[in-house]
Amino acid sequence: MLIISKNIRKSKLKKNIQKLFLLSSVITLGITCSTKVISQPVSQLKLNPVNKYSKKSFITKAVERTGAAVVTIDTQRYVKKRKFPRNSQLFLDPYFERFFGLDLPNDNRPKIEQSQGSGFIFADGLVMTNAHVVNGSDKVIVGLTNGKKINAKLIGQDFFTDLAVLKIEGKGPWPKAELGDSAKIKVGDWAIAVGNPFGLENTVTLGIISNLNRNVTQLGIYDKKLELIQTDAAINPGNSGGPLLNSNGEVIGINTLIRSGPGAGLSFAIPINKAKEIAYQLIKNGKVIHPMIGISLIEESNSGRKDNIVKVGYVVPNSPAEKSGIMIEDILIKVGNKDIETASDVINQISNNGINKKINILLKRKNKLIKLKIIPTDITNLQNN
């Protein structure tokens, strides 16, 4: 009996040892497996933040595509100071002169007025900007993004569309901005403004296209011939002449106006299609022809119809319009072959017709239809009347 019991104890002990061995093996295997399972996600976690932040936004890509072509435009204008007679009694007391800010006779040297704007290179050494940025300047200096400052000369400027073209002196190669198609943009599209506000180079702001074909007369501007892109992308002083980009980094407009005071936050840009047309005329002829007949237009909504009516608001004296018999309150029905729905229709038809060539106009006056043939003239001729 003792022998049997001892044998039984031995067999039980062996079985227990085997179980312990198996259990330890399982634990060891579990630790090994779990280490392998955990190690893979840990390595991925270390890489994920790098991958995440290495992805570029469309804004970054757009600016990288065009940013190098954006330039700073520094202008200098020499101003001659007013000269007082040397025998003036005002100059007897220097304190009196300083107190009232008067000019001393021996301090009557010309002064230099400096201002700054933006622009962009759109062709080989050619820069597009606003006319008001370079108007009246005696010296123009173009600053590149690499820090270089190069003299430039004015090829031509057009005040009615507020556009100017400069030629950089020296040899390239120059970075060039890619021009887009402003006819394809829609309200709600992304808009990226790039410029040098307050001298801060390549400042970027983001917004959307808020409106298209905004007539400048709605902004109280009557001496310009512009239909503008409206955007809420911030445009600050010094941004003038810089590009407005689409999400692909193509230039769709030229930053030109901001609304200050009530309604501040509205920004406006010249559509690039119009800018290209003006720029190439300036390069070729040094000036731009603006066909006009000498009327201002008013758009009015008509409750009886879905579309607007376009009326004559003013007739320029001695203009082709006055000579042909057009009167205030006349409603324009058709110009050329185009049925008129907006003021833009009238402007485009007359512009496309050119000068020294007759254009057919159908108008309505007190329920009577009147047909006219008018020869448009250049806007400068209207100013000289």
C-alpha positions as CSV (number, residue, x, y, z in Angstrom):
1,M,0.0,0.0,0.0
2,L,2.8,2.4,0.8
3,I,4.5,1.7,-2.4
4,I,1.4,2.3,-4.4
5,S,0.7,5.6,-2.6
6,K,4.2,6.7,-3.2
7,N,3.9,6.0,-6.9
8,I,0.7,7.9,-7.1
9,R,2.2,10.9,-5.4
10,K,5.1,10.8,-7.8
11,S,2.8,10.7,-10.8
12,K,0.8,13.6,-9.5
13,L,3.9,15.6,-8.8
14,K,5.1,15.0,-12.4
15,K,1.7,16.1,-13.8
16,N,1.8,19.2,-11.7
17,I,5.3,20.0,-12.8
18,Q,4.2,19.5,-16.5
19,K,1.2,21.8,-15.9
20,L,3.4,24.5,-14.4
21,F,5.9,24.2,-17.3
22,L,3.0,24.5,-19.8
23,L,1.6,27.4,-17.9
24,S,4.9,29.3,-17.8
25,S,5.4,28.6,-21.6
26,V,2.0,30.0,-22.3
27,I,2.7,33.1,-20.2
28,T,6.0,33.6,-21.9
29,L,4.4,33.1,-25.4
30,G,1.7,35.5,-24.4
31,I,4.2,38.1,-23.4
32,T,6.2,37.6,-26.6
33,C,3.1,37.8,-28.8
34,S,1.7,40.8,-27.0
35,T,5.0,42.6,-27.4
36,K,4.8,42.0,-31.2
37,V,1.2,43.1,-31.4
38,I,1.9,46.3,-29.4
39,S,5.2,47.2,-31.1
40,Q,3.6,47.6,-34.5
41,P,1.0,50.3,-33.6
42,V,3.6,52.1,-31.4
43,S,5.9,52.4,-34.5
44,Q,3.0,53.6,-36.5
45,L,2.0,56.2,-33.9
46,K,5.5,57.7,-34.1
47,L,5.2,58.0,-37.9
48,N,1.6,59.3,-38.1
49,P,2.2,62.8,-36.8
50,V,5.0,63.2,-39.3
51,N,2.8,62.1,-42.2
52,K,-0.1,64.3,-40.9
53,Y,1.9,67.5,-40.7
54,S,3.8,66.9,-43.9
55,K,0.6,67.2,-46.0
56,K,0.4,70.7,-47.6
57,S,-2.9,72.6,-47.8
58,F,-4.2,73.9,-51.1
59,I,-3.4,77.4,-49.8
60,T,0.3,76.5,-49.3
61,K,0.5,74.9,-52.7
62,A,-1.2,77.8,-54.4
63,V,1.2,80.4,-52.8
64,E,4.2,78.2,-53.6
65,R,3.1,78.1,-57.2
66,T,2.9,81.9,-57.6
67,G,4.5,83.6,-54.5
68,A,7.9,84.0,-56.1
69,A,6.4,86.1,-58.9
70,V,4.8,88.6,-56.4
71,V,6.9,91.8,-56.1
72,T,7.1,94.9,-54.0
73,I,6.9,98.2,-55.8
74,D,8.6,101.1,-54.2
75,T,8.0,104.5,-55.8
76,Q,9.7,107.9,-55.3
77,R,8.4,111.3,-56.3
78,Y,10.4,114.5,-56.1
79,V,8.3,117.3,-54.7
80,K,9.5,120.9,-55.0
81,K,8.7,122.9,-51.9
82,R,6.9,126.2,-52.1
83,K,9.3,129.1,-51.9
84,F,8.6,132.2,-49.8
85,P,10.1,135.6,-50.6
86,R,13.5,136.0,-48.9
87,N,12.4,139.4,-47.5
88,S,9.3,138.1,-45.9
89,Q,8.9,139.3,-42.3
90,L,7.7,135.8,-41.3
91,F,11.3,134.6,-41.4
92,L,12.6,137.1,-38.9
93,D,11.9,134.8,-35.9
94,P,13.1,131.2,-36.3
95,Y,10.9,130.1,-33.3
96,F,7.9,131.6,-35.1
97,E,8.8,129.6,-38.2
98,R,9.2,126.3,-36.3
99,F,6.0,126.9,-34.3
100,F,3.8,127.3,-37.4
101,G,5.7,124.7,-39.5
102,L,6.8,127.2,-42.1
103,D,9.6,126.5,-44.5
104,L,12.9,128.2,-44.1
105,P,14.4,129.8,-47.2
106,N,17.6,127.8,-46.8
107,D,15.6,124.6,-46.3
108,N,13.8,124.8,-49.6
109,R,15.4,121.7,-51.2
110,P,13.1,119.2,-53.1
111,K,11.8,116.4,-50.9
112,I,11.2,112.8,-51.9
113,E,7.8,111.3,-51.3
114,Q,7.9,107.5,-51.1
115,S,5.1,105.0,-51.3
116,Q,4.7,101.3,-51.7
117,G,2.5,98.8,-53.5
118,S,2.5,95.3,-54.9
119,G,2.5,93.7,-58.3
120,F,3.4,90.4,-60.1
121,I,5.5,89.3,-63.0
122,F,3.2,87.9,-65.7
123,A,5.6,87.8,-68.7
124,D,9.4,88.0,-69.3
125,G,10.4,91.0,-67.1
126,L,6.9,92.6,-67.3
127,V,5.1,93.5,-64.1
128,M,1.3,94.1,-63.8
129,T,0.1,96.5,-61.1
130,N,-2.4,99.3,-60.4
131,A,-2.0,102.7,-62.1
132,H,-2.6,104.5,-58.8
133,V,0.5,102.7,-57.4
134,V,2.9,104.2,-59.9
135,N,1.1,107.4,-60.9
136,G,3.3,110.5,-60.8
137,S,6.4,108.6,-59.8
138,D,9.8,109.7,-60.9
139,K,11.5,106.4,-59.9
140,V,10.1,102.9,-59.6
141,I,12.0,100.0,-57.8
142,V,10.8,96.4,-58.0
143,G,11.7,94.2,-55.0
144,L,11.8,90.4,-55.6
145,T,11.2,87.8,-53.0
146,N,14.9,86.9,-52.9
147,G,15.7,90.3,-51.6
148,K,16.9,91.9,-54.9
149,K,15.9,95.5,-55.7
150,I,15.8,96.4,-59.4
151,N,14.9,99.6,-61.2
152,A,11.9,99.4,-63.5
153,K,10.4,101.7,-66.1
154,L,6.8,102.4,-66.9
155,I,5.5,100.9,-70.2
156,G,2.1,102.4,-69.9
157,Q,-0.8,103.1,-67.6
158,D,-4.6,103.4,-68.0
159,F,-6.5,105.4,-65.4
160,F,-9.9,104.3,-66.4
161,T,-9.2,100.6,-65.5
162,D,-6.5,101.5,-62.9
163,L,-3.9,99.3,-64.6
164,A,-0.2,99.8,-65.3
165,V,2.6,97.7,-66.8
166,L,6.3,98.0,-65.8
167,K,9.4,96.6,-67.4
168,I,12.2,95.4,-65.1
169,E,15.6,96.6,-66.1
170,G,18.1,93.8,-66.4
171,K,18.1,90.2,-67.5
172,G,16.2,87.3,-66.0
173,P,15.2,84.6,-65.8
174,W,12.2,85.9,-63.9
175,P,9.6,83.9,-62.0
176,K,6.2,84.2,-63.7
177,A,2.7,84.0,-62.3
178,E,0.3,81.7,-64.1
179,L,-2.8,83.6,-65.3
180,G,-6.2,82.0,-64.9
181,D,-9.6,82.6,-66.5
182,S,-11.8,85.0,-64.5
183,A,-14.7,84.0,-66.7
184,K,-14.7,80.6,-65.0
185,I,-14.9,81.7,-61.4
186,K,-18.1,81.5,-59.4
187,V,-19.5,83.0,-56.2
188,G,-18.3,80.9,-53.3
189,D,-15.0,79.9,-54.9
190,W,-11.9,80.2,-52.7
191,A,-9.9,83.5,-53.1
192,I,-6.3,84.0,-51.9
193,A,-4.9,87.5,-51.8
194,V,-1.2,87.9,-51.9
195,G,0.7,91.2,-51.5
196,N,2.9,93.4,-49.3
197,P,0.6,95.3,-46.9
198,F,2.5,97.9,-44.9
199,G,5.8,96.5,-46.5
200,L,5.3,93.0,-45.0
201,E,6.3,90.9,-48.0
202,N,4.2,88.0,-49.3
203,T,1.4,88.3,-46.8
204,V,-1.4,85.9,-47.6
205,T,-5.1,86.2,-46.7
206,L,-7.9,83.8,-47.5
207,G,-11.6,84.3,-48.3
208,I,-14.2,83.5,-51.0
209,I,-15.5,85.2,-54.1
210,S,-18.4,87.2,-52.7
211,N,-19.8,88.7,-56.0
212,L,-18.9,89.0,-59.6
213,N,-19.2,92.0,-62.0
214,R,-19.6,94.5,-59.3
215,N,-20.1,97.9,-61.0
216,V,-17.8,100.6,-59.5
217,T,-20.6,103.1,-59.7
218,Q,-22.3,101.2,-56.9
219,L,-19.2,102.1,-54.8
220,G,-19.5,105.8,-55.6
221,I,-16.7,105.7,-58.2
222,Y,-17.6,107.5,-61.4
223,D,-14.2,108.2,-63.0
224,K,-13.3,104.6,-63.6
225,K,-14.4,102.0,-66.1
226,L,-14.4,98.8,-64.0
227,E,-16.4,95.8,-63.2
228,L,-14.8,94.2,-60.2
229,I,-14.6,90.9,-58.4
230,Q,-15.8,91.2,-54.8
231,T,-14.1,89.1,-52.1
232,D,-13.9,89.0,-48.3
233,A,-10.2,88.1,-48.4
234,A,-8.5,90.9,-46.5
235,I,-6.8,93.5,-48.7
236,N,-4.8,96.1,-46.8
237,P,-2.9,99.2,-47.9
238,G,0.1,98.0,-49.8
239,N,-1.8,95.1,-51.3
240,S,-2.8,97.2,-54.3
241,G,-1.6,95.6,-57.5
242,G,-1.0,92.2,-56.0
243,P,-2.6,89.1,-57.3
244,L,-5.9,87.4,-56.3
245,L,-5.4,83.7,-56.7
246,N,-7.8,80.7,-57.1
247,S,-7.3,77.5,-55.2
248,N,-4.9,76.3,-57.9
249,G,-2.6,79.3,-57.5
250,E,-3.6,80.9,-60.8
251,V,-4.1,84.7,-60.9
252,I,-7.8,85.5,-61.4
253,G,-7.7,89.2,-60.4
254,I,-5.6,92.2,-59.3
255,N,-6.3,93.6,-55.9
256,T,-7.3,97.2,-56.3
257,L,-9.9,98.6,-53.8
258,I,-10.9,98.2,-50.2
259,R,-14.0,99.5,-48.5
260,S,-13.3,101.6,-45.4
261,G,-15.7,103.0,-42.9
262,P,-19.2,101.6,-42.9
263,G,-19.2,98.2,-44.7
264,A,-15.4,97.8,-44.1
265,G,-14.2,94.3,-44.9
266,L,-15.2,94.4,-48.5
267,S,-12.4,94.0,-51.0
268,F,-12.3,94.3,-54.8
269,A,-10.1,93.0,-57.6
270,I,-10.0,93.7,-61.4
271,P,-10.8,90.4,-63.3
272,I,-7.6,89.0,-64.9
273,N,-9.2,88.6,-68.3
274,K,-9.9,92.4,-68.5
275,A,-6.4,93.1,-67.1
276,K,-4.7,91.0,-69.8
277,E,-6.6,92.8,-72.5
278,I,-5.6,96.2,-71.1
279,A,-2.0,95.1,-70.5
280,Y,-1.4,93.9,-74.0
281,Q,-2.8,97.2,-75.4
282,L,-0.4,99.1,-73.2
283,I,2.5,97.0,-74.3
284,K,1.6,97.3,-78.0
285,N,0.4,101.0,-78.1
286,G,1.4,102.6,-74.8
287,K,-2.3,103.5,-74.3
288,V,-5.7,102.0,-74.3
289,I,-8.7,103.0,-76.4
290,H,-12.1,103.1,-74.6
291,P,-15.0,103.4,-77.0
292,M,-17.8,105.5,-75.5
293,I,-21.0,107.2,-76.7
294,G,-21.3,109.5,-73.7
295,I,-24.0,108.2,-71.4
296,S,-24.2,107.0,-67.8
297,L,-26.4,104.0,-67.1
298,I,-28.9,103.1,-64.4
299,E,-30.2,99.6,-63.7
300,E,-33.7,99.3,-62.4
301,S,-35.7,96.2,-61.4
302,N,-39.1,96.0,-63.1
303,S,-41.9,94.4,-61.1
304,G,-43.7,93.4,-64.2
305,R,-40.6,91.5,-65.6
306,K,-38.0,89.2,-64.2
307,D,-35.1,91.0,-65.7
308,N,-33.8,94.6,-65.2
309,I,-34.3,97.6,-67.3
310,V,-31.3,99.8,-68.2
311,K,-32.0,103.6,-68.4
312,V,-29.9,106.6,-69.4
313,G,-29.0,108.5,-66.3
314,Y,-26.9,111.3,-67.9
315,V,-25.8,112.4,-71.4
316,V,-22.4,114.1,-71.8
317,P,-22.7,117.4,-73.7
318,N,-21.4,117.3,-77.3
319,S,-21.0,113.5,-77.1
320,P,-22.1,111.1,-79.9
321,A,-25.1,110.2,-77.7
322,E,-26.3,113.8,-77.4
323,K,-25.7,114.5,-81.1
324,S,-27.7,111.4,-82.0
325,G,-30.7,112.5,-79.9
326,I,-30.4,110.2,-76.9
327,M,-32.1,111.6,-73.8
328,I,-32.2,111.0,-70.0
329,E,-34.7,108.4,-69.0
330,D,-34.5,106.6,-72.4
331,I,-34.6,102.8,-71.9
332,L,-32.0,100.8,-73.9
333,I,-33.6,97.7,-75.5
334,K,-30.9,96.6,-77.9
335,V,-27.3,97.6,-78.6
336,G,-25.7,95.9,-81.6
337,N,-27.1,92.4,-81.8
338,K,-27.5,92.1,-78.0
339,D,-30.8,92.4,-76.1
340,I,-30.0,94.5,-73.1
341,E,-30.5,93.1,-69.6
342,T,-27.7,94.8,-67.6
343,A,-25.5,97.9,-67.9
344,S,-22.6,95.5,-68.6
345,D,-24.3,94.4,-71.8
346,V,-24.3,98.0,-73.0
347,I,-20.7,98.6,-72.0
348,N,-19.4,95.3,-73.6
349,Q,-21.2,95.9,-76.9
350,I,-19.9,99.4,-77.3
351,S,-16.4,98.3,-76.3
352,N,-16.4,95.4,-78.7
353,N,-17.7,97.7,-81.5
354,G,-14.7,100.0,-81.2
355,I,-14.4,103.6,-82.4
356,N,-15.1,105.2,-85.8
357,K,-17.6,102.5,-86.6
358,K,-21.4,102.8,-86.4
359,I,-23.4,100.7,-83.9
360,N,-27.2,100.2,-84.0
361,I,-29.1,101.1,-80.8
362,L,-32.8,100.5,-80.2
363,L,-34.3,102.4,-77.3
364,K,-37.7,103.1,-75.8
365,R,-39.0,106.6,-75.0
366,K,-42.5,106.9,-73.6
367,N,-43.8,103.7,-75.2
368,K,-42.2,104.6,-78.5
369,L,-39.4,102.6,-80.0
370,I,-36.5,104.6,-81.6
371,K,-33.7,103.2,-83.8
372,L,-30.4,105.1,-83.9
373,K,-26.9,104.6,-85.5
374,I,-24.1,106.1,-83.4
375,I,-20.3,106.2,-83.9
376,P,-18.5,105.7,-80.5
377,T,-15.5,107.8,-79.7
378,D,-12.5,107.4,-77.3
379,I,-13.3,108.5,-73.8
380,T,-10.4,111.0,-73.9
381,N,-12.4,112.9,-76.6
382,L,-15.3,113.1,-74.3
383,Q,-13.1,114.7,-71.6
384,N,-11.9,117.3,-74.0
385,N,-15.4,118.5,-75.0
